[in-house]
Amino acid sequence: MDRTGDRIRARRMDAGVAQRDLAAAVDISASYLNLIEHGKRPVGGQLLRRIAATLGIDLALLERPADPSLIDRLLAASARLPQVPTEVAQVEDLAARFPGWTGLITAQAQEIMSLDDRLQMLNDRLTYDPDLAKALHGVITAVTAIQATATILTGDGPVDADWQARFHANIRDDAGKLAATSRALVAYLDAPDDLERTRLSPLEERDTILNATGYHRPHLEDPALLAPVPPARPGVADLLARYDAVYAADAEAMPIESFVMAARDLDCDPVGLAAHLGQPLDRVLRRLASLPAKAGLPDHGLMQITAAGAVLLLKQAAGFDMTRGSDCALWPVYTALGQPGRCVTARVAVHGQNDRHLICHAVAVAAPSPLGPHAPPVMTATMLVRALPKPPDPLCLPVGLACRMCPRADCAARREPAVPATQL
């Protein structure tokens, strides 16, 4: 549906211009302008330019809306600094008129979030790392020993020559230990040469690699293709190898050609595909999300979490721009954790500057613990997300990205107050 009339009405009301005055200024009747604003009549390019000029705004603000995901990222950036007042009512204007600047703002916000995560990681390392604690203990022990020996040597009483030689030898040995321990500690804490690369966590770097191909791994579909060079960072390589192992098993169980044909016939219905192919639902969800764009099927997002709610895998898609910091408990993936093995299907409306409607399928799988049957199972929940072409029924589930950004006051799942719009 063309929303040009809605945008004209919104800009006119923002400017405080009466409908009849605007109509007279652009040489049309007020009744015809009313039909345009309510989507009952189209508006031509020349008329649209005259309306924009009369309202004193850029034509782009009336021709096309701003990217909803960009607006949500701007609001998320503002919510992280509630002490800085921002004009939430003008966020769409900002995104539409200055896409370059808004892109810079959101990129910087993402960079700050990554640096915050790295800072938290280093803080945890300082607090819990046993090797670091051992090194610090060694430094403190050596300094204390040197201080005690120096106190004896500088005391009021005389020190025998033999004891003095022993104390000097002790200071020399302790100083050597202190120097070696200090050098090792500095090397342990020193920033690596490739600081830009290590600003990303291993999960983020793994996701960056997968995002480049839409989470599709061509070399695992066709053995004739060469495998890409594995990442240099061991942690990233391990995570990517784990993803590839699951991907290869999925591709072997459901070859891409036959799977794409079945998905096209069943309109990408994961439940129908699982029944038709005789495959586990979580495998079908992963397979749909990893298909290449050339397959000509709708774009799907994917989210995988642990029983603790930690995000293992997150593939964004049209209308689905969740981040690892998103924590709305109303998403079906969290519901699935309480009902392992059952498909949780829900139509959801993502609240934002421009509400988006999605269809979600989620399922949780409990794998036996490697520790034995006495240990709790390893639970993983997987959710597939697809944008709906039109708004669903009124009973769709309202969801959000984070409590601080969600203005719904009657949400039973809220865990912290929302940042007031005046602060956004």
NORWO-V970911 format. One record per residue. N is the residue number from 1. RES is the residue in one small letter. NEAR is the number of other ideal C-beta (glycine too) atoms within 12 Angstrom. D_CENTER is the distance of its C-alpha to the mean C-alpha in whole Angstrom. Layout:
n res near d_center
N RES NEAR D_CENTER
N RES NEAR D_CENTER
//
This chain:
n res near d_center
1 m 12 29
2 d 20 30
3 r 23 29
4 t 31 31
5 g 28 34
6 d 23 31
7 r 34 30
8 i 41 34
9 r 27 34
10 a 25 31
11 r 35 32
12 r 33 36
13 m 17 36
14 d 19 33
15 a 22 36
16 g 12 39
17 v 25 41
18 a 16 43
19 q 28 43
20 r 17 46
21 d 18 46
22 l 33 43
23 a 26 45
24 a 17 48
25 a 23 47
26 v 29 45
27 d 15 49
28 i 28 47
29 s 16 48
30 a 21 46
31 s 15 46
32 y 24 45
33 l 33 42
34 n 22 42
35 l 20 41
36 i 33 39
37 e 30 37
38 h 20 37
39 g 18 36
40 k 17 39
41 r 20 40
42 p 15 39
43 v 32 39
44 g 16 40
45 g 14 39
46 q 14 42
47 l 27 41
48 l 31 38
49 r 19 38
50 r 23 41
51 i 39 39
52 a 29 36
53 a 18 39
54 t 26 41
55 l 29 38
56 g 17 37
57 i 27 34
58 d 23 32
59 l 26 33
60 a 22 29
61 l 33 28
62 l 37 30
63 e 24 30
64 r 20 26
65 p 26 23
66 a 33 20
67 d 26 17
68 p 29 16
69 s 31 12
70 l 32 13
71 i 37 15
72 d 38 12
73 r 37 10
74 l 41 14
75 l 45 14
76 a 37 11
77 a 36 13
78 s 33 16
79 a 36 15
80 r 28 14
81 l 21 18
82 p 23 20
83 q 11 23
84 v 13 23
85 p 14 24
86 t 25 23
87 e 18 24
88 v 28 22
89 a 17 25
90 q 25 24
91 v 35 21
92 e 36 21
93 d 30 24
94 l 32 23
95 a 34 20
96 a 32 23
97 r 23 25
98 f 22 23
99 p 23 21
100 g 14 21
101 w 17 21
102 t 30 18
103 g 21 16
104 l 18 17
105 i 28 16
106 t 32 12
107 a 18 13
108 q 19 14
109 a 27 12
110 q 27 9
111 e 19 12
112 i 20 13
113 m 28 10
114 s 28 10
115 l 21 14
116 d 20 14
117 d 24 12
118 r 25 15
119 l 16 18
120 q 17 17
121 m 23 17
122 l 21 20
123 n 14 22
124 d 14 21
125 r 18 23
126 l 19 26
127 t 13 26
128 y 13 26
129 d 18 27
130 p 12 31
131 d 18 31
132 l 23 31
133 a 17 33
134 k 16 35
135 a 27 36
136 l 22 36
137 h 16 38
138 g 25 40
139 v 27 40
140 i 20 41
141 t 18 44
142 a 28 45
143 v 22 45
144 t 17 47
145 a 24 50
146 i 26 51
147 q 19 51
148 a 18 53
149 t 26 55
150 a 19 56
151 t 16 57
152 i 22 60
153 l 22 61
154 t 15 61
155 g 14 62
156 d 8 66
157 g 11 68
158 p 11 69
159 v 19 67
160 d 12 69
161 a 10 69
162 d 10 67
163 w 17 65
164 q 19 64
165 a 14 63
166 r 17 61
167 f 25 59
168 h 20 59
169 a 15 58
170 n 23 55
171 i 26 54
172 r 18 53
173 d 18 52
174 d 27 49
175 a 22 48
176 g 17 48
177 k 24 45
178 l 25 44
179 a 19 43
180 a 18 42
181 t 26 39
182 s 22 38
183 r 17 38
184 a 20 36
185 l 25 34
186 v 15 33
187 a 14 32
188 y 23 30
189 l 18 28
190 d 13 28
191 a 15 25
192 p 15 25
193 d 9 27
194 d 13 23
195 l 12 21
196 e 14 19
197 r 21 18
198 t 25 18
199 r 25 15
200 l 30 13
201 s 28 13
202 p 28 14
203 l 28 11
204 e 32 9
205 e 28 12
206 r 30 13
207 d 32 10
208 t 24 11
209 i 30 15
210 l 30 14
211 n 20 12
212 a 15 15
213 t 25 17
214 g 26 15
215 y 38 15
216 h 36 19
217 r 32 21
218 p 24 24
219 h 19 26
220 l 30 26
221 e 29 27
222 d 17 30
223 p 12 32
224 a 9 34
225 l 13 31
226 l 10 30
227 a 17 27
228 p 18 25
229 v 10 26
230 p 19 23
231 p 26 21
232 a 17 23
233 r 23 21
234 p 13 23
235 g 21 19
236 v 26 17
237 a 20 20
238 d 18 21
239 l 28 17
240 l 34 18
241 a 23 21
242 r 21 20
243 y 35 18
244 d 29 21
245 a 16 23
246 v 32 22
247 y 32 21
248 a 24 25
249 a 20 26
250 d 33 25
251 a 29 26
252 e 18 30
253 a 22 30
254 m 33 29
255 p 19 30
256 i 28 28
257 e 15 31
258 s 18 32
259 f 34 29
260 v 26 28
261 m 20 31
262 a 30 31
263 a 34 27
264 r 19 29
265 d 16 32
266 l 21 30
267 d 17 28
268 c 33 25
269 d 28 26
270 p 42 24
271 v 27 27
272 g 21 29
273 l 35 28
274 a 30 28
275 a 16 32
276 h 20 33
277 l 27 32
278 g 13 32
279 q 28 29
280 p 28 27
281 l 35 24
282 d 40 21
283 r 30 22
284 v 37 23
285 l 48 19
286 r 43 18
287 r 45 21
288 l 49 20
289 a 42 16
290 s 41 18
291 l 41 21
292 p 23 21
293 a 17 21
294 k 13 25
295 a 25 26
296 g 13 26
297 l 30 24
298 p 28 21
299 d 28 17
300 h 40 15
301 g 41 12
302 l 44 12
303 m 44 10
304 q 39 12
305 i 33 13
306 t 24 16
307 a 24 18
308 a 14 17
309 g 23 14
310 a 21 12
311 v 30 9
312 l 29 11
313 l 38 10
314 l 33 7
315 k 36 9
316 q 31 8
317 a 33 11
318 a 23 14
319 g 31 13
320 f 38 10
321 d 34 7
322 m 37 5
323 t 29 2
324 r 28 4
325 g 29 6
326 s 33 7
327 d 28 10
328 c 35 13
329 a 26 15
330 l 32 17
331 w 39 15
332 p 36 17
333 v 48 15
334 y 32 16
335 t 29 20
336 a 36 20
337 l 31 20
338 g 19 23
339 q 20 25
340 p 25 25
341 g 20 26
342 r 21 26
343 c 33 24
344 v 33 22
345 t 30 22
346 a 30 21
347 r 27 21
348 v 40 19
349 a 30 18
350 v 41 15
351 h 30 17
352 g 37 16
353 q 34 18
354 n 27 19
355 d 23 19
356 r 37 17
357 h 31 19
358 l 41 17
359 i 39 19
360 c 43 17
361 h 41 19
362 a 42 18
363 v 38 21
364 a 34 21
365 v 30 23
366 a 23 25
367 a 19 26
368 p 14 29
369 s 14 28
370 p 11 30
371 l 11 32
372 g 9 34
373 p 9 35
374 h 9 35
375 a 12 31
376 p 17 28
377 p 21 27
378 v 19 23
379 m 30 21
380 t 33 18
381 a 42 17
382 t 44 16
383 m 47 15
384 l 49 15
385 v 43 15
386 r 35 17
387 a 31 18
388 l 24 21
389 p 15 24
390 k 12 25
391 p 20 25
392 p 23 25
393 d 14 28
394 p 10 28
395 l 11 27
396 c 25 23
397 l 31 21
398 p 29 19
399 v 39 16
400 g 34 13
401 l 35 10
402 a 34 12
403 c 27 15
404 r 28 16
405 m 41 15
406 c 35 17
407 p 27 20
408 r 23 22
409 a 12 25
410 d 10 26
411 c 23 23
412 a 11 24
413 a 21 21
414 r 22 20
415 r 16 20
416 e 17 20
417 p 18 21
418 a 28 20
419 v 27 20
420 p 17 23
421 a 21 23
422 t 14 26
423 q 22 23
424 l 30 20
//
